[in-house]
């Protein structure tokens, strides 16, 4: 079932806000399912040095139009990237990946996409370009229908 629907939220729990703009926080709150990103979250380990990456699984957008992803790295260097796809399987890329600015050690970094381009799924990549392994904390993923 899509995350945006006409059913009353009192019938079941979904981490979706009510009001003029529907939003969903996939990674925090009671009952949230961190497995929605398809692999172990980057907060459960480290990302190898120099050219190491953490890549999510393909995440269905379920009609949401905006994506925001944020995290904090203990290392300077590297980025968060969002790649959108036309299909649900993540095989047909929509445009180039959208990247954040470079991580600064112990400082939150984020990237958002809200340009009106249609897509059905997306992947998140966190790259580490520092000379030592990076530990990621405060990882968050928010989708919005706005």
Secondary structure, DSSP 8 states (H G I E B T S, - for coil): --SS-SS-GGGS--SB--SSS-EEESSSSTT--GGGGSS--GGGSEE-TTTEEEE---EE-TT--EEEEEEEESSS---EEEEEESSTTS-SEEEEEEE----BTTBEEEEEE-S----SEEEEEEEE-SSS-EEEEEEEEEEE--
